[in-house]
Amino acid sequence: MRILFVGGEDSLPSDLIALVADMDDGWQVQRAADGTAATALIADAPQDVVVVAPSLPDMPVATLLGQIRTLRPETSRIAVFGGQPPARVLSLAHRFLPLPVGEAQLLEAIGSLEELRELLDNPALRERIGQIEKLPSPPQTYIALAHALEAEDDTSANDIAQLIAGDPAIAAKVLQLCNSAYFSAGRTITDLRSAVTRLGMATMRDLVLASEVFAHGTRSDLDRPAMQQRALVASQLARRMLPDSSAELGATAALLADIGLLLPGIRDERAAPDTQPADAPGHTEAGAYLLGLWGLPMPIIEAVAFQRDPARAGTRSFWVTGAVHVATALAASEPVREDYLQRTGVLEKLDGWRGHAERLLGLDETQHA
C-alpha cells in the first residue's frame, strides 16, 4: 500500500513517519513538504492513502484535498487537525486525526483502510465514491458522544444532554424523534436531559446517529423520514437478536445499513433492476465503503456490505451480519434468507423476531394514521 504524508515536522514528525514505514513491508511511505510537491507525486503515481497536515506553506489544505480528489479519486484522504476542521475540508477529507497524532491512532487508521480495501476489492467503487463532490461527513456529535461514553464510566445524563445541545439542529431533531410513537409511549419529552434519562444512553446514541446521518446527502429523490424510521426499527430489532457483547455493533450497523442510498449515482439494490443504472455500484457496498472511510469498526462495515447475502461474511455463525440481514429485511417487509438461518441454527427464532417487527411497524402505522 502506498502512503503519502504531506506537511512539516510540527504536526507530522519524522520519527512517526519512520514508524509507519517500518510497520509493514508492504507499506511504501513517502513524504512531501508542501502541496505542490504532493500534487506532483500524486500525478506521477497512484497513492492509496494521503495524510495531510493542518496547514501547508504554499496552499490551503482544502485546495490540495480537492486536487487529490480530481487526480486520484480512489485515494483515501486523511486530514490532521487541532480543532474543528473548516467546512470545505470536512466535505473533502474521508477521515480526521486530532493533534498531536498518536502512533496507535495513526496505525489503526491506515491499517483499517488497508483492511477495507481487502474486504471490498473493487477499484471502480473506490473511484466512484472518491469522485463524489460532497461526501457525507462523519457524524461529529455521535463520535463525540461515543467517546464520552467510552472514556467515562460516570458520564451523567446532564453531560450527554450538554454535548448534544452543542449542535442545536441535531438537538431539535433528537427531541423530535424522542416524541415519535417509537419512543415516547404517549408522554411528551421536552428537554434533552429527560430524554437521556427516560430512553437510556444506548437509545440516545442511536437517535443522535440517525439525526446526523439522515440530515445530510445531496439526493433529493429520497423519502428521508421513511428511511430514518425504517433504520430505527431495524436497529431495535438487531439489538434484540444479539447478546449484550455485540448488541451495540448490530444496532449501529442496522441503523446505517442503507446509508449508501444517500450517495449520488448509487443503485438501490431493492428496486427493480430495469429502473436502475446497470453500471452503478450497489448501495450496500457503497455504504460499507463510506463507513470504512469514516473509520467505523470492521464488523459494522462487513454487516452493511453483506446484509443482503450474509453467507458472504467472514464468520459462519449468526452474528452481526446475520442480525442486520434479518433486521433490515423485516423492517422493509422483505423476505428473509431462511436457508441461511437454518444453517446458523436460529431459524426457530424467526417467528418471534417477525412478531416484534410487526409490533414496531404497527406503531409506525398508528403514528402516521
N, C-alpha and C positions, 0 to 999 in steps of 0.2 A: 504494500500500500504506500502511495506517495503522499507525503505530508509536508506542507509548506507553512513556515512561521513567518509572519510579516510584522516588523516593528523592532524597537530597540531594547537595550538591556534593562531599562527601568521597569518594564512590565513582562518581558519575555527573556529572562536571564539565560546566559549560555549554558549554565550547568543544568537547567531544566530541560532545554532542548537536547543536550547531550544524553540526559537520562532517557528521553523518549527514543532517541536514535539507538541506544543500547538495549532497549527493552525487547525488541523483536527483530530477528534477522530479516524478516520480510518487510520491515518499515524503512522506506527510503526518505530521509529527512533532509530538507533544505531550509535556508533562511534567506529572507530578503529584508534589507534595511528600510526600504520605503515602498510606496505604492507603485512607482514607476518600474523598479526592479522586479517587483512581484508580478506586475502585468506582463512583462517580457517573459518571465519564466512560465507563466500560465499559458501564454500564447504559444510558446515553444513546445510544451509537453503537457499532457493531462495531469491534473492533481486530484487525488481522492479527497483530501481534507486540507482546508486552509484555515489557519488560526491567526486572527488579526488583532493587533494591539489596540488600545483605546484611542490612540492618536498616531498620526503619521506625519512626517516632516513635510511632505510635498502635496498631500491631497486629503480631503475628508475621508473618513473610514467608509461612509456610505458610497462614495464615488468608487472606491476600489471594490466593494462588495457588488455594486452594480456591474462593473466591468467583468468580474468573475462570473456573474450570472449570465452575461452575454456571451463571453468566450467559452466557458465551460459550465453549462448549466447543471451537469451531472455532479459537480464538485460540492461536497458538504462544507458549509460556511459557518465557522465558529467565531464569534466576536467576544473579546475580553473587555469588561467594563467595570469601573469602580462604583458607579451609581446606576441610575435609571438610563438605559440607552436612549438616544434620540429616536423619534418615531420612524424616521426613514431607515435607520439601522435595524429597528425591530422588525420591519417588513422585509428586510433583505437577508438577515442572518438566520440560520437554522437553529443555532444553539448559542447560549451565552455562558461565559465563565466569569466569576467575580474576581476582582483583585484583592489580595495577591493570589495568583494562580497556584493552587495546591498541586503537588505531584500526583496524589491519588486521584484527585478530581479530573485532572488533565488526562491521565492514562485511562481512566474509566470512560471519559467522553470519546477518546479516539478508539479504544477497544470496542465500545458498543457500536460505533459507526461501522467498524470492520465486520462485526457480527451481523449487523443489519444487512450489509451488502452480501454476506454469505447466505443469509436466510432468504432474501429477495434478490436473487441474482438476475436482475432484469435491467440492463443498461437503458433500454427505451423508457422504462418507468422513471428511472432516476433523472433522465434528461427532460422528460415531460414535466415532472414536478419542479425541477430546477428552473424551468423557463417561466413558470407562473409569476406574473409581475408582482403580485402581493399575496404571499402565503399567509394563512392564519398564524398569528404569533402564539408562542407558548403561553398558556394561561397563567399570568403572573400572580394573581391573587390566590389561585388554587395552589400554586407551587409554594408561595409564602405560607399559606395555611398548613400544607402538608409538612413543611419544615418545622413550623412551630409545634405541631402535634408530635412530631418525632423527637424534637430536641428537649421538650419539657414535659415531664410526667404530670406536673401540676398546672398545666395550662387551663385557665378558667374560661367559663362561658363569656365573661366580660372581655377577656383578652381576645378571644376569637371574634366577638362582635366588633371590637375596635379595629381589628385587622380588616374585616370585610367592609366596614364603614369607610375605609380609606379609598374605596372606589365607589362613589355614590351610584353610578349606573348599575354596577353589579349588585350593590346592596338593595336597590329598588327591585331588581329582577328576582333576587333571592326571596325577598319578602312576598313578592307576587306568587312565586312557586310555593312558598310555605302555606299560603292561604288557598292553594288549589285543593280539590277534593282528595287528592292522594294523601295529603299530609295534615290537613287542618282538623279533620273529624268534626267539622261544623263550628270550630272555635276560632275566632279571628286572632291572628298573631300580628301585633302592631309594632314590635321592636325586635332587633336582631338578637339581643340577649335572651329574650323569651323564646325566640325561635331555636337558638342553640340548646337551651335548657330542655325544651319540650321534645325536640327532634333527635338530639344527640349529635355528637361530633361527626360520626361517620356519614349520617344522612346530610348534615350541613355541608360536608366536604363534597358530596355528590352534587348538591344543589349549586354550590359555587362553580364547580367544574361545568355543569350543564349551562349555567348562566353565561359563563365566559365563552365557551366553545360555540354555542349556537347563536351568539350575538354577532359573530364575525363571518367572513366569507363574501365572495363577490357575486355569487349566483343569486339572481332574483326570481328564479322559477321554482323555488323550493317552498314547501309549507313548513317553515321552521318550527312553529309551535307544535305541529303534529309530530315532527321528527324528535323534538325535545321530550314530549310526553312519552313517545314510544321508547326512547332511550332510558327514561327514568323507570318505566315499567320493566324493561329488560335488566336494568341494573339491580332492582329489587329482587327479581327472580334469580339472577345469577348468584347474588349474595346468599340466598336461601339454599341454593343447591350445593354449596361448598362448605368445608369445615372452616372454623374460625381462622385458622392459619393462612388460608388463601381466599377468604371471602372478600376482602377488600380488593385484591387483584382482580377477581372475577367481576365485582361490581363496577370497577373503573373501566375494565375492558368492554363490558357490555354497554356502558354509557357512551363510550367512544366508538362503538362498532361501525357506525355509519358516517364517521367524520369525513371520509373520503368524498362523500356526496357534496360537501361544501366547496370542493375544488372545481374550478372550471375545466371543461374538456374531459371529464371523467365519466365513465359508463356506469349507469345504475344496473347492477347485476340482478336486481329483482324485476326489472322492467322487461318487456318483450324485446327480443333481440333486434327485430326489424325497426324498432323505434330508437335504437342507439347507434352511435358511430362505431363501426366494426373495429377500427384501429385504435380506439381509445382504451387506456388502462381501466381495469375494473376498480370499483370503489373500495373493495376490501383490501387489496394490496396497496392501492394508493394511500388509503387511510393509515395502514400499518407503516408505510414508509414515512409518512409525515410524523407519526408518533415516535418513530425511531429517531428522526432528526431532532425532535424535541427532547429526547433522552429518557423516554419512559421505559420501564422495565421490560425485558425481553418476553416474559410470559404474556404481558398485555399485547405486545406487538404481534406475537405469534397467534394469539387468540383472535385478534382483529383480522389478520391476514387469512387465516384458515377457518373462519367462522362458518362458511358455507360447506366446507368439506373437512370436518375435524379430524378425519383419519390421516390427513397430511401432517398433523402436528408431530413434534418430536417425541411426545410421550404416548404410550399405548393405553394408559389408564384414563378414566374420566376425570379431567382436571379443569383448568381454567378454560381451555379452548372448547372442551365439550360443554361446559356450563354456558359459555357465550353462544355457542351454536343453538342450544335448546332455548335459551332465554330470548335471543333475537328472533328466532323463528316463531315462538309463541306470541311475542309482543307484536309481530307483524302478521299474525294469523296465517303462517306458512307451515307446510309440512316439516316434520322433524325426521331426521335420518334414524329410523328405528333400528336398522341393522347395526349401525354404529353403537347405539345404546345397548343393544343385545350383546355385542362383543365386549363392551366395557362393563357389563354387569349391573346396569342401572335402569334397565327398561321398565322394571316394575314400579319405579318411582314416577314415571311419566304422567300417569293419570293425576297424581297429586299435584305435580308441577302445573299441569294444564288447568286444573281447577283453580289454583291460586292465580294464574294468569287471567283466567276469565273473571275472577272477582276484581282484580285490579282494572281490567279493561271495562268492566261493568261500572266501576266508579267513574271512569273517564266518560262513559256514555251519559251517566247521570249528570256529570258536571256540564256537559255541552248540550243537554236536552233543552 
